[in-house]
Amino acid sequence: MFRRKITEQLLEWKEKYSSKYALLLEGARRVGKSTIAVNFANQNYKSYILIDFSSVSAEIIDIFKDISNLDIFFLRLQALTSIKLYEHESVIIFDEIQLFPKARQAIKHLVKDGRYHYIETGSLISIKKNVKDILIPSEEMKLSVYPLDYEEFCWACNKDYSLYETILMAHKSLGEAVNRSLMRDFRIYMAVGGMPQAVEAYLEKRTFAEIDKIKKEIISLYKDDFKKIDSSGRISMIYDSIPSQLALGNKKFSLGKAINRRITTRDEELLYDLLDSKTVLICYNVTDPNVALNLTKNICQYKLYLSDIGLFTTMLFNDKSLISENIYNKLLSDKLDSNLGYLYENALAQIIKANGRELYYHTWYENGKKRPYEVDFLVSDNNKIIPIEVKSSNINNHKSIDEFAKKYSSVISRRILFSQKDINNEGMLELMPIYLAPIIISKFN
């Protein structure tokens, strides 16, 4: 079991909110939701019952047909599982609850009863067919589960992440050798990603070909889920299109290009089904950064990223029209083509989202230019805004962030360019290696 940051949030729920709310862990398939729930129950309760609705028996299903008498319900549950429940000291885990909506509806009555605590895990929680004909309980507290972020990956690899805090506090160049070593560690994370199965395979010293096979199986699993939502295959087409559209440097994601047809209202609904799967991240263009970012986001202009950089790497590198063979060796030795900034862009999007922040960017035209300026990401910090750019190699060209700083100087607190280069400054622009991004962004208010 990997150390996960979300455990602290589970502890807070248990101590403060478990008497009034069930905890719903939602996220993409294979991000570790079930493992997190079971491990937490093992460490923090006298006993627990796990009901996995992907493999549950007909006898367990039967007891949910009538929950009017909870005394009988709990007696039958304990008899069928051979596990004793203790009032206020036991938790019941409803795993893959989207597969049995009636159990989710029962949460209202179970929480009100107050004898035990409840943790739900699920994917595709909001898909229409998974909530059809049930009353969604208001007695749910939701937590999103993401793939392992870079700090968690370091923990898994027994690396001392507190080193990065010391580096940040010193704010001095590390020297080429040290920076190169730390960047190689980060590129390993980009190659492996944060899906627990892939991380486990890496720790077992399996080859990148074997790790890649695991990630391909996860991608295949996602596509099987997409087909269950929409048999036309358009959701998979949208998903597959994300790396190539980022590679082309598009200023926004084109749904029409993804599905190769004029879009309809149903196509737009499919996009939101894809977002509900938690397999992708959406980044909205902000029309006026002078005000709160969420107030001027353009819901029709956005970019899409994958929720895991390792899956992004696999999908990108399997497109033979974009990438040559032996790509993992090239990635780890920093010999990729210099125009692969979008690989680092996806990594940074994941880092920002893992810190509980929504994703925003900004484009604008100026002085009659045919091509717009673009700032990759905007992050709020108190009442100010921090523009962020990310590059894979060439850090000399940062015209967009410079122009943004001039145009919106009154609302900017600092400006940052993340890359593979060592710590430095160019005037007010902070040049930071991307392996420091998790700790820097975690400090924003």
Phi, psi and chi 1 to 4 in degrees:
 res  aa     phi    psi   chi1   chi2   chi3   chi4
   1 MET       -  126.2  169.6   61.9 -170.0      -
   2 PHE   -81.8  147.3  -61.0  120.7      -      -
   3 ARG   -69.0  126.7  177.6 -175.8  172.0 -169.9
   4 ARG  -125.5  139.2  -58.1  -62.2  -61.3  -93.6
   5 LYS   -63.6  -30.4  -65.7  178.4 -178.5  177.7
   6 ILE   -63.9  -17.0 -161.1  171.0      -      -
   7 THR   -58.1  -36.2  -58.1      -      -      -
   8 GLU   -62.5  -36.4  -63.8  176.8    6.1      -
   9 GLN   -71.8  -34.0  -66.4  171.6  -82.3      -
  10 LEU   -65.7  -39.5  -91.7   70.5      -      -
  11 LEU   -63.4  -41.0  -75.0  169.7      -      -
  12 GLU   -63.1  -41.0 -177.4 -179.9   18.9      -
  13 TRP   -61.2  -46.3  161.8   78.0      -      -
  14 LYS   -60.9  -42.1 -178.9  177.9 -175.0  -67.9
  15 GLU   -76.8  -33.4  -66.6  169.8    2.6      -
  16 LYS  -112.8  -29.8  -62.8 -178.6  179.3  179.6
  17 TYR  -126.5   -7.9  -53.0  108.0      -      -
  18 SER   -66.5  -19.9   54.0      -      -      -
  19 SER   -76.7  -16.4   61.8      -      -      -
  20 LYS  -117.7  -18.5  -65.1 -178.0  178.5  179.6
  21 TYR  -138.0  142.1  -61.5   96.0      -      -
  22 ALA   -79.7  155.0      -      -      -      -
  23 LEU  -103.1  122.8 -177.6   65.5      -      -
  24 LEU  -105.5  114.1  173.3   59.4      -      -
  25 LEU   -94.1  112.9  -59.5  178.0      -      -
  26 GLU  -120.8  147.1   60.2  174.7  -23.9      -
  27 GLY   176.3  178.5      -      -      -      -
  28 ALA   -65.9  161.7      -      -      -      -
  29 ARG   -61.5  144.2  -61.9  -82.5  -65.8  -84.4
  30 ARG    71.3   20.7  -58.8  -69.7  178.0   88.8
  31 VAL   -92.6   -2.9  -65.3      -      -      -
  32 GLY   104.4   17.0      -      -      -      -
  33 LYS   -59.8  -49.4  -58.7 -178.0  -62.1  -64.9
  34 SER   -64.0  -43.5  -56.3      -      -      -
  35 THR   -62.4  -42.1  -56.7      -      -      -
  36 ILE   -60.6  -46.1  -70.3  168.8      -      -
  37 ALA   -63.3  -46.8      -      -      -      -
  38 VAL   -66.7  -43.4  168.9      -      -      -
  39 ASN   -62.8  -41.2 -173.9   67.4      -      -
  40 PHE   -63.5  -42.9 -179.0   76.1      -      -
  41 ALA   -62.9  -41.7      -      -      -      -
  42 ASN   -59.2  -40.4 -100.1  -37.9      -      -
  43 GLN   -88.6  -17.3  -65.0 -176.7   -1.9      -
  44 ASN  -126.7    3.4  -66.1  -81.4      -      -
  45 TYR  -134.9  155.6  -73.3   91.8      -      -
  46 LYS   -70.3  -34.4 -168.5  171.0 -178.9  178.1
  47 SER  -155.9  163.6   71.8      -      -      -
  48 TYR  -151.0  154.0   71.6   91.7      -      -
  49 ILE  -118.1  128.9  -69.5  175.9      -      -
  50 LEU  -105.2  120.6  171.4   66.7      -      -
  51 ILE  -112.2  107.4  -57.4  174.8      -      -
  52 ASP   -95.5  106.7 -178.0   -6.9      -      -
  53 PHE   -74.7   -2.0  -72.1  107.4      -      -
  54 SER   -84.2  -13.7   67.8      -      -      -
  55 SER  -146.0   28.5   59.8      -      -      -
  56 VAL   -76.4  150.5   69.3      -      -      -
  57 SER   -78.9  159.0   68.0      -      -      -
  58 ALA   -63.7  -30.9      -      -      -      -
  59 GLU   -65.9  -39.4  -70.0   81.6    3.2      -
  60 ILE   -67.1  -45.0  -67.7  -72.2      -      -
  61 ILE   -56.6  -38.7  -68.5  -66.1      -      -
  62 ASP   -62.5  -33.4 -174.2   63.7      -      -
  63 ILE   -72.3  -14.9   69.8  173.3      -      -
  64 PHE   -83.5   -5.3  -76.5   91.9      -      -
  65 LYS   -69.5  -25.0  -69.4 -179.9  179.6  178.4
  66 ASP  -145.2  107.9 -177.1    4.1      -      -
  67 ILE  -112.3   20.9   61.2  168.4      -      -
  68 SER   -66.1  -30.0   59.3      -      -      -
  69 ASN  -112.8   95.8 -171.5  -32.2      -      -
  70 LEU   -70.9  -25.2  -72.2  178.7      -      -
  71 ASP   -59.0  -47.3  -68.7  -25.0      -      -
  72 ILE   -67.2  -40.8  -61.8  -60.7      -      -
  73 PHE   -56.4  -49.1  172.8   85.2      -      -
  74 PHE   -70.5  -34.3  -69.5  127.1      -      -
  75 LEU   -64.3  -44.4  -76.9  173.7      -      -
  76 ARG   -64.8  -40.1  -67.4  179.6   68.0 -171.1
  77 LEU   -62.9  -44.0 -174.5   59.1      -      -
  78 GLN   -67.4  -36.9  -68.7  174.0   89.0      -
  79 ALA   -66.6  -41.1      -      -      -      -
  80 LEU   -73.1  -29.8  -72.4  169.9      -      -
  81 THR   -99.1  -12.4   59.4      -      -      -
  82 SER    59.0   32.6  -59.6      -      -      -
  83 ILE  -122.4  129.2  -63.0  172.5      -      -
  84 LYS   -85.6  134.1 -179.5  176.9  176.3   55.5
  85 LEU  -100.1  141.8  -66.7  173.0      -      -
  86 TYR  -117.6  128.6  -58.3   86.5      -      -
  87 GLU   -58.9  129.9  -70.6 -165.2   18.9      -
  88 HIS    67.0    3.7  -49.1  -61.3      -      -
  89 GLU  -127.6    9.1  -63.6 -177.7   86.8      -
  90 SER  -129.5  153.2  -64.6      -      -      -
  91 VAL  -129.2  141.5   61.1      -      -      -
  92 ILE  -108.9  126.2  -59.7  173.5      -      -
  93 ILE  -103.5  121.5  -58.2  171.0      -      -
  94 PHE   -99.7   99.5  -66.9  156.5      -      -
  95 ASP   -90.0  138.5 -163.8   24.0      -      -
  96 GLU    54.2   50.8  -58.5  -69.7   -1.8      -
  97 ILE   -68.2  -18.0 -161.2  166.5      -      -
  98 GLN   -63.6  -19.2   78.3  -79.9   -3.6      -
  99 LEU   -79.8  -13.1  -61.0  176.6      -      -
 100 PHE  -142.7   78.9 -168.8   57.5      -      -
 101 PRO   -56.0  -28.3  -25.9   35.4      -      -
 102 LYS   -61.8  -33.6 -173.0  174.1  -72.6 -172.3
 103 ALA   -68.2  -36.8      -      -      -      -
 104 ARG   -65.5  -39.6 -171.4  178.9  179.7 -164.1
 105 GLN   -64.6  -31.3 -180.0  171.2  -91.8      -
 106 ALA   -68.9  -17.5      -      -      -      -
 107 ILE   -53.4  -39.5  -75.9  -66.1      -      -
 108 LYS   -53.1  -46.9  177.1 -179.6 -179.1   67.5
 109 HIS   -77.7  -35.2  -53.2  -72.9      -      -
 110 LEU   -67.8  -41.7  -64.1  173.3      -      -
 111 VAL   -66.6  -43.1  169.9      -      -      -
 112 LYS   -59.7  -35.9 -175.7  178.5  179.7 -179.5
 113 ASP   -59.5  -40.6  173.4   73.6      -      -
 114 GLY    84.2    0.8      -      -      -      -
 115 ARG   -74.6  -37.1  -87.2  176.4  -94.3 -170.1
 116 TYR  -133.6  169.6  -48.2  111.8      -      -
 117 HIS  -101.4  161.1  -62.8  168.8      -      -
 118 TYR  -138.5  132.2  -58.0   90.4      -      -
 119 ILE  -122.0  129.2  -62.5  175.6      -      -
 120 GLU  -110.7  145.1  -53.3  162.2   86.4      -
 121 THR  -127.2  145.3   78.9      -      -      -
 122 GLY  -169.8  157.0      -      -      -      -
 123 SER  -120.3  155.7  -53.1      -      -      -
 124 LEU    55.1   37.1  -52.8  169.5      -      -
 125 ILE   -59.3  -37.9  -74.2  -66.1      -      -
 126 SER   -95.1   -0.6  -59.4      -      -      -
 127 ILE   -58.7  138.8  -60.5  -59.8      -      -
 128 LYS   -53.1  -45.2  -69.7  178.3 -177.7  177.3
 129 LYS   -68.5  -18.9   70.9  175.8 -176.0  179.2
 130 ASN   -86.4   -8.0  -68.4  -27.0      -      -
 131 VAL  -125.3    4.8  -65.5      -      -      -
 132 LYS   -65.3  133.5 -175.5  179.9  179.9 -178.0
 133 ASP    67.4   15.9  -59.5  -33.1      -      -
 134 ILE  -123.8  156.3   71.4  163.9      -      -
 135 LEU   -90.6  111.4  179.4   65.2      -      -
 136 ILE   -67.2  124.1  -61.2  175.2      -      -
 137 PRO   -69.5  137.0   24.3  -32.9      -      -
 138 SER   -81.5   -7.3   58.0      -      -      -
 139 GLU   -89.0   37.7  -64.9   77.2   10.3      -
 140 GLU  -117.7  134.9  -79.0 -179.3  -16.6      -
 141 MET  -109.9  120.6  178.1  177.4  -70.0      -
 142 LYS   -95.8  138.6  -66.3 -177.4  179.9 -179.2
 143 LEU  -129.9  132.9  -75.3 -179.5      -      -
 144 SER   -87.2  135.0  -65.4      -      -      -
 145 VAL  -109.3  126.6 -178.6      -      -      -
 146 TYR  -113.5  166.8  -61.4  103.8      -      -
 147 PRO   -57.7  164.0  -22.5   33.6      -      -
 148 LEU   -56.2  129.7  -84.8   73.8      -      -
 149 ASP   -81.7 -178.8   66.5   15.6      -      -
 150 TYR   -66.4  -36.9 -175.8   54.2      -      -
 151 GLU   -63.3  -44.4 -176.3  174.0    3.6      -
 152 GLU   -64.8  -35.6  -69.1  169.7  -35.3      -
 153 PHE   -62.9  -41.3 -177.9   77.0      -      -
 154 CYS   -62.7  -42.5  -72.2      -      -      -
 155 TRP   -58.3  -44.2  -67.0  -19.3      -      -
 156 ALA   -61.4  -32.5      -      -      -      -
 157 CYS   -90.2    8.3  -63.3      -      -      -
 158 ASN    58.7   36.2  -69.0  -42.4      -      -
 159 LYS  -101.1  142.8  -68.3 -175.3  179.6  -67.3
 160 ASP   -81.4   98.2 -176.0    6.4      -      -
 161 TYR   -70.7  -18.7 -166.9   78.7      -      -
 162 SER   -61.9  -18.9   62.8      -      -      -
 163 LEU   -56.0  -37.7  166.8   67.5      -      -
 164 TYR   -68.2  -33.2  -65.4   88.7      -      -
 165 GLU   -63.3  -42.9  177.5   81.2   39.8      -
 166 THR   -63.5  -41.8  -55.4      -      -      -
 167 ILE   -61.5  -44.9  -68.4  171.1      -      -
 168 LEU   -64.8  -41.7 -174.7   62.4      -      -
 169 MET   -65.1  -37.5  -67.1  -65.1  -68.6      -
 170 ALA   -69.8  -35.0      -      -      -      -
 171 HIS    50.5   46.7 -159.8   79.3      -      -
 172 LYS  -129.1  151.6  -65.9 -176.8 -178.9  -64.1
 173 SER   -58.9  142.1  -63.7      -      -      -
 174 LEU   -91.3  -19.4  -60.9  169.9      -      -
 175 GLY    97.5  151.9      -      -      -      -
 176 GLU   -60.4  -43.0 -176.9  177.4  -12.3      -
 177 ALA   -65.5  -46.1      -      -      -      -
 178 VAL   -66.8  -45.7  174.3      -      -      -
 179 ASN   -62.3  -40.1 -179.0   66.7      -      -
 180 ARG   -62.7  -39.8 -175.3  168.0   58.3 -114.6
 181 SER   -66.2  -44.3  174.9      -      -      -
 182 LEU   -68.9  -33.5  -64.8  179.0      -      -
 183 MET   -68.9  -35.2  -92.8  -50.6  -48.9      -
 184 ARG   -64.3  -39.1 -172.5  178.1 -172.0  -81.0
 185 ASP   -59.3  -42.3  -70.8  -17.3      -      -
 186 PHE   -68.2  -36.7 -172.6   81.4      -      -
 187 ARG   -67.6  -30.2  -72.5 -164.9  -64.7  -88.6
 188 ILE   -61.7  -42.3  -70.8  173.6      -      -
 189 TYR   -62.1  -40.2  172.8   66.6      -      -
 190 MET   -63.5  -33.7  -68.2  172.8   67.8      -
 191 ALA   -75.7  -41.2      -      -      -      -
 192 VAL   -84.4  -45.5  175.0      -      -      -
 193 GLY    85.0 -169.6      -      -      -      -
 194 GLY  -115.5   11.0      -      -      -      -
 195 MET   -71.1  126.2  -57.7  -57.9  -71.7      -
 196 PRO   -52.1  -38.7  -29.7   36.4      -      -
 197 GLN   -63.4  -39.6  -76.2  180.0  -72.3      -
 198 ALA   -69.3  -40.7      -      -      -      -
 199 VAL   -64.4  -43.2  175.8      -      -      -
 200 GLU   -60.2  -41.5 -174.4  175.8   14.3      -
 201 ALA   -63.8  -39.6      -      -      -      -
 202 TYR   -63.2  -43.3  170.4   71.0      -      -
 203 LEU   -66.5  -25.5  -63.6  176.7      -      -
 204 GLU   -81.6    4.4  -67.7  171.3   -8.1      -
 205 LYS    63.6   32.8  -58.9 -173.2 -175.6  -55.8
 206 ARG   -78.2  158.0  -66.8  162.8   71.6  177.0
 207 THR   -70.2  161.7   67.0      -      -      -
 208 PHE   -66.7  -27.5  -82.6  107.5      -      -
 209 ALA   -64.0  -40.3      -      -      -      -
 210 GLU   -69.6  -40.0  -68.2  172.8  -51.8      -
 211 ILE   -64.1  -40.2  -64.0  170.6      -      -
 212 ASP   -62.4  -37.2 -152.1   48.0      -      -
 213 LYS   -63.6  -40.5 -177.1  178.2  179.5 -178.8
 214 ILE   -61.8  -43.4  -69.7  170.4      -      -
 215 LYS   -67.3  -36.1  -69.0 -172.1  -70.7  177.3
 216 LYS   -64.3  -36.3  -72.3  176.6 -178.5  176.8
 217 GLU   -65.5  -37.4  -69.9  172.5   -9.0      -
 218 ILE   -66.3  -43.6  -66.4  172.3      -      -
 219 ILE   -61.2  -41.1  -68.0  168.8      -      -
 220 SER   -63.0  -39.2  178.7      -      -      -
 221 LEU   -62.2  -43.2  177.1   67.6      -      -
 222 TYR   -59.0  -43.5  -72.2  171.2      -      -
 223 LYS   -68.4  -32.1  -68.9 -177.0  177.7 -179.2
 224 ASP   -62.7  -40.5  -73.0  -17.7      -      -
 225 ASP   -63.6  -41.5  -75.4  -18.6      -      -
 226 PHE   -60.9  -39.3  -60.8  156.5      -      -
 227 LYS   -65.9  -30.5  -70.9  176.9 -176.9  176.4
 228 LYS   -69.1  -29.1  -66.4  173.7 -174.3  175.9
 229 ILE   -79.8  -42.0  -59.6  169.2      -      -
 230 ASP  -147.7  112.2  179.7   75.2      -      -
 231 SER   -71.9  -10.0   58.9      -      -      -
 232 SER   -70.2  -18.8   71.3      -      -      -
 233 GLY    85.5    3.8      -      -      -      -
 234 ARG   -69.1  -32.3  -78.1  173.3  -70.4  173.3
 235 ILE   -63.8  -41.8  -63.8 -178.9      -      -
 236 SER   -62.9  -36.0  -68.4      -      -      -
 237 MET   -64.3  -40.9  -66.8  171.2   71.4      -
 238 ILE   -62.9  -47.3  -61.7  169.6      -      -
 239 TYR   -60.1  -46.8 -175.2   75.5      -      -
 240 ASP   -64.1  -26.8  -75.9  -23.3      -      -
 241 SER   -78.6  -14.6  178.1      -      -      -
 242 ILE   -61.4  -53.3  -66.5  172.5      -      -
 243 PRO   -59.6  -42.7  -24.3   35.8      -      -
 244 SER   -68.3  -36.7   58.9      -      -      -
 245 GLN   -68.8  -36.5  -68.7 -150.2   31.6      -
 246 LEU   -66.5  -37.8  -73.3  172.6      -      -
 247 ALA   -63.1  -32.4      -      -      -      -
 248 LEU   -78.8   -5.7  -67.5  172.1      -      -
 249 GLY    72.4   26.9      -      -      -      -
 250 ASN   -63.5  142.2  -64.9  -17.0      -      -
 251 LYS   -78.0  -12.0  -58.4  -55.8  179.4 -174.4
 252 LYS  -156.0  158.6   64.4  176.7 -178.3  177.3
 253 PHE   -77.8  134.8 -175.2   84.1      -      -
 254 SER  -104.7  108.6  171.9      -      -      -
 255 LEU   -65.3  -37.2 -170.1   56.6      -      -
 256 GLY   -62.1  -42.0      -      -      -      -
 257 LYS   -66.9  -33.6  -71.3 -179.4  179.4  177.9
 258 ALA   -65.6  -42.0      -      -      -      -
 259 ILE  -101.0   -1.8   61.6  176.1      -      -
 260 ASN    59.0   45.1 -163.2   28.6      -      -
 261 ARG  -166.5  166.9   53.0  176.8  -96.6 -179.5
 262 ARG   -68.6  131.7  179.7  174.5  -66.5 -179.7
 263 ILE   -78.0  149.4   62.6  173.6      -      -
 264 THR  -119.8  173.8   64.7      -      -      -
 265 THR   -58.7  -37.8  -59.1      -      -      -
 266 ARG   -64.1  -36.7  175.8   56.1 -178.1  153.0
 267 ASP   -63.1  -40.0  -64.2  -36.5      -      -
 268 GLU   -65.3  -36.4  -66.7  172.9  -15.5      -
 269 GLU   -64.2  -37.5  -68.8  174.6   -6.4      -
 270 LEU   -64.9  -34.8  -68.2  177.2      -      -
 271 LEU   -60.0  -43.5  169.3   64.8      -      -
 272 TYR   -71.3  -28.6  -74.3   98.7      -      -
 273 ASP   -64.1  -39.9  -74.9  -17.9      -      -
 274 LEU   -62.8  -42.2  177.0   59.3      -      -
 275 LEU   -63.1  -38.2  -66.0  175.5      -      -
 276 ASP   -64.3  -24.0  -81.2  -20.8      -      -
 277 SER   -72.0  -12.9   74.6      -      -      -
 278 LYS    64.6   15.9  -50.6  -63.4 -177.6 -177.9
 279 THR   -88.0  -13.1   59.7      -      -      -
 280 VAL  -132.1  160.8  -57.0      -      -      -
 281 LEU  -118.6  138.9  -51.3  174.8      -      -
 282 ILE  -109.6  136.9 -169.5  165.8      -      -
 283 CYS  -123.2  114.5 -179.4      -      -      -
 284 TYR   -90.9  143.1  -71.7  105.4      -      -
 285 ASN   -75.6  133.7 -171.2   19.7      -      -
 286 VAL  -100.3  128.2  173.0      -      -      -
 287 THR   -84.4  -26.7   58.0      -      -      -
 288 ASP  -142.5   94.2 -175.2    3.5      -      -
 289 PRO   -69.1   -2.3  -19.0   32.4      -      -
 290 ASN   -69.9  -21.3  -84.8  -55.7      -      -
 291 VAL  -118.2 -179.2  -62.4      -      -      -
 292 ALA   -52.2  132.2      -      -      -      -
 293 LEU   -58.2  -41.2  -63.0  175.3      -      -
 294 ASN   -70.6  -16.7   66.1  -46.3      -      -
 295 LEU   -79.8  -22.8  -65.7 -179.3      -      -
 296 THR  -121.8   24.4   64.2      -      -      -
 297 LYS   -73.0  140.0   69.9  179.2 -177.9 -177.6
 298 ASN   -95.7  105.6 -176.8   -9.8      -      -
 299 ILE   -69.7  -10.4   62.7  171.7      -      -
 300 CYS   -96.8   -5.5  -63.4      -      -      -
 301 GLN  -128.7  112.8 -171.3  169.0   -1.9      -
 302 TYR  -154.7  165.4   52.8   85.1      -      -
 303 LYS  -118.2  156.3  -68.0 -175.3  177.5 -176.8
 304 LEU  -120.1  139.7  -65.0  178.9      -      -
 305 TYR  -126.8  161.1  -59.4   95.1      -      -
 306 LEU   -83.2  149.6  -64.0 -164.8      -      -
 307 SER   -75.0  -11.2   60.7      -      -      -
 308 ASP  -134.7  125.4  178.2   67.1      -      -
 309 ILE   -65.7  -30.2 -176.3   59.4      -      -
 310 GLY   -66.6  -41.0      -      -      -      -
 311 LEU   -67.2  -37.8  -61.9 -175.0      -      -
 312 PHE   -60.0  -45.7 -177.1   90.4      -      -
 313 THR   -59.7  -44.9  -59.6      -      -      -
 314 THR   -62.3  -46.4  -69.2      -      -      -
 315 MET   -65.5  -40.2  -70.8  179.2   65.4      -
 316 LEU   -67.1  -44.6 -177.5   67.9      -      -
 317 PHE   -77.1  -12.6  -67.1  169.3      -      -
 318 ASN   -90.6    0.0  -80.3  -60.1      -      -
 319 ASP   -90.9   98.9 -172.0  -23.3      -      -
 320 LYS   -65.7  -17.3  -61.4  -58.6 -177.3 -177.2
 321 SER   -75.8  -16.6   66.7      -      -      -
 322 LEU  -105.2  -37.7  -67.7  173.8      -      -
 323 ILE  -129.0  143.2  -54.9  -65.0      -      -
 324 SER   -86.1 -178.1   61.6      -      -      -
 325 GLU   -74.8  173.5  -63.4  178.1   -4.5      -
 326 ASN    55.9   36.8  -58.6  -42.5      -      -
 327 ILE   -67.1  -33.9 -166.3   64.8      -      -
 328 TYR   -66.9  -39.6  -77.0  103.3      -      -
 329 ASN   -62.4  -38.9  -71.1  -26.9      -      -
 330 LYS   -67.3  -39.8  -70.2 -174.2  175.9 -177.1
 331 LEU   -63.5  -48.2  173.3   60.0      -      -
 332 LEU   -69.2  -28.5  -61.9 -176.6      -      -
 333 SER   -95.6    7.8   59.9      -      -      -
 334 ASP    57.6   46.3 -168.0   25.2      -      -
 335 LYS  -117.8   21.1  -67.0 -178.7  179.1  178.8
 336 LEU   -72.4  161.6  -71.4  174.6      -      -
 337 ASP   -57.7  144.6  -64.5  -21.3      -      -
 338 SER   -69.3  -12.8   60.2      -      -      -
 339 ASN   -93.3   19.0   64.7  -16.6      -      -
 340 LEU   -93.1   37.4  -73.0  175.0      -      -
 341 GLY   -61.9  -27.4      -      -      -      -
 342 TYR   -67.7  -22.4   48.2   87.1      -      -
 343 LEU   -64.8  -44.7 -174.7   61.8      -      -
 344 TYR   -71.9  -30.2  -69.4   85.6      -      -
 345 GLU   -62.5  -43.6 -169.3  177.5  -33.7      -
 346 ASN   -65.0  -38.6 -161.9  107.6      -      -
 347 ALA   -61.5  -41.6      -      -      -      -
 348 LEU   -70.7  -36.4 -172.3   56.4      -      -
 349 ALA   -58.7  -43.2      -      -      -      -
 350 GLN   -64.3  -39.9 -176.8 -179.4  -14.7      -
 351 ILE   -63.0  -45.3  -70.4  168.2      -      -
 352 ILE   -63.0  -45.4  -65.6  171.5      -      -
 353 LYS   -65.5  -37.8 -171.0   65.4  177.7  178.8
 354 ALA   -64.0  -20.3      -      -      -      -
 355 ASN   -91.6   16.3  -83.2  -83.5      -      -
 356 GLY    77.5   22.0      -      -      -      -
 357 ARG  -112.2  146.7  -66.3  178.4  173.3  -87.6
 358 GLU   -77.0  159.4  -62.0  -56.1  -44.0      -
 359 LEU  -103.3  130.3  -62.7  172.1      -      -
 360 TYR  -138.1  150.5  -58.2  103.7      -      -
 361 TYR  -140.0  177.0   72.5  106.8      -      -
 362 HIS  -146.1  132.9 -178.0   59.5      -      -
 363 THR  -124.8  149.0   60.0      -      -      -
 364 TRP  -160.2  154.1   76.7  101.7      -      -
 365 TYR  -101.3  149.4  -70.0   88.9      -      -
 366 GLU  -153.6  144.5 -161.1  163.4  -74.4      -
 367 ASN    55.3   40.1  -60.7  -32.3      -      -
 368 GLY    67.6   15.6      -      -      -      -
 369 LYS   -70.6  143.4  -68.0 -176.8  178.0  -66.2
 370 LYS   -79.0  -30.5  -66.8 -177.2  178.6 -179.8
 371 ARG  -104.0  136.8  -69.0 -179.0   60.2   84.0
 372 PRO   -78.8  157.4   30.4  -35.8      -      -
 373 TYR   -76.9  154.1  -70.2  118.4      -      -
 374 GLU  -147.7  131.4  177.4  180.0  -39.0      -
 375 VAL  -104.7  126.3  173.4      -      -      -
 376 ASP   -59.2  -46.3  -65.4  -33.3      -      -
 377 PHE  -143.6  146.9  -60.0  102.8      -      -
 378 LEU  -121.9  130.9  -62.2  176.8      -      -
 379 VAL  -128.7  134.5  179.9      -      -      -
 380 SER   -81.8  148.8   59.5      -      -      -
 381 ASP  -144.1  103.9 -175.4   26.6      -      -
 382 ASN    56.6 -122.6  -69.9  -41.9      -      -
 383 ASN  -100.2   13.1  -65.0  -38.2      -      -
 384 LYS  -113.1  173.3  -63.0  -70.9 -173.4  177.5
 385 ILE  -123.0  141.8  -68.1  172.6      -      -
 386 ILE  -116.6  110.8  -60.6  175.4      -      -
 387 PRO   -78.0  139.7   27.3  -31.1      -      -
 388 ILE  -132.0  133.0  -62.9  174.3      -      -
 389 GLU  -120.5  156.6  -74.2 -157.4    7.5      -
 390 VAL  -136.7  135.2   57.4      -      -      -
 391 LYS  -135.8  152.0  -63.9 -177.9 -179.6  -65.7
 392 SER   -84.7  -32.6   61.8      -      -      -
 393 SER  -143.0  -74.1   55.3      -      -      -
 394 ASN   -68.4  109.6 -179.5   18.0      -      -
 395 ILE  -103.3    5.2   64.1  172.5      -      -
 396 ASN   -78.2  -26.6  -64.7  -40.3      -      -
 397 ASN   -96.5   99.7 -179.4   15.2      -      -
 398 HIS  -134.7   44.9   40.4   74.6      -      -
 399 LYS   -61.5  -40.2 -176.3   71.6  171.9  176.8
 400 SER   -62.4  -47.5  -70.8      -      -      -
 401 ILE   -69.6  -30.6 -160.8  168.7      -      -
 402 ASP   -65.9  -45.6  -67.4  -19.1      -      -
 403 GLU   -67.9  -36.5  -68.3  -60.1  -42.1      -
 404 PHE   -62.3  -41.9 -177.0   91.1      -      -
 405 ALA   -63.2  -35.5      -      -      -      -
 406 LYS   -69.7  -44.0  -67.1  176.5 -175.7  176.9
 407 LYS   -70.4  -34.6 -173.6  173.1 -177.0  178.5
 408 TYR  -121.7   36.6  -61.6  104.4      -      -
 409 SER   -57.6  -31.3   58.7      -      -      -
 410 SER   -71.8  -18.4   62.4      -      -      -
 411 VAL  -112.1    5.4  -63.3      -      -      -
 412 ILE   -99.4  133.7  -69.1  176.5      -      -
 413 SER   -97.9  -33.8   61.3      -      -      -
 414 ARG  -162.6  169.8   55.1 -165.0  -68.9 -162.1
 415 ARG  -138.6  139.2   63.0 -158.3   77.5  155.7
 416 ILE  -134.7  137.4  -55.2  173.3      -      -
 417 LEU  -119.4  116.2 -168.7  156.8      -      -
 418 PHE   -94.4  138.7  -72.1  110.8      -      -
 419 SER  -156.9 -163.2   71.7      -      -      -
 420 GLN   -90.9   -3.2  -60.2 -172.4   70.5      -
 421 LYS   -80.7  164.3  -56.7  -61.8 -177.3 -178.6
 422 ASP   -69.2  165.5 -158.5   -9.5      -      -
 423 ILE   -60.8  133.5  -62.7  172.7      -      -
 424 ASN  -164.4  176.8 -154.2  -16.1      -      -
 425 ASN  -138.8  143.9  -72.5   83.4      -      -
 426 GLU  -123.9   94.1  -74.7 -169.0   17.7      -
 427 GLY    65.8 -123.6      -      -      -      -
 428 MET   -87.3   -6.8  -62.1  -63.6  -67.6      -
 429 LEU   -82.9  122.7 -179.6   63.3      -      -
 430 GLU   -87.8  123.3  -58.9  174.3   46.2      -
 431 LEU   -99.9  115.8  -54.5  178.2      -      -
 432 MET  -127.9  139.9  -69.1  -72.1  179.6      -
 433 PRO   -68.2  143.0   22.8  -31.7      -      -
 434 ILE   -66.5  -20.3 -165.7  169.4      -      -
 435 TYR   -68.5  -13.5   52.3   76.1      -      -
 436 LEU   -90.1   -7.6  -68.6 -178.2      -      -
 437 ALA   -56.9  -44.9      -      -      -      -
 438 PRO   -56.9  -43.1  -25.7   35.8      -      -
 439 ILE   -77.4  -32.8 -163.6  165.4      -      -
 440 ILE   -66.4  -48.4  -69.4  173.2      -      -
 441 ILE   -68.6  -31.5  -68.2  169.9      -      -
 442 SER   -65.4  -19.5   69.1      -      -      -
 443 LYS   -89.9   -8.2  -67.2 -179.1  178.5  -61.5
 444 PHE   -68.9  144.3  -63.7  161.2      -      -
 445 ASN   -97.2      -  -65.2  -45.8      -      -
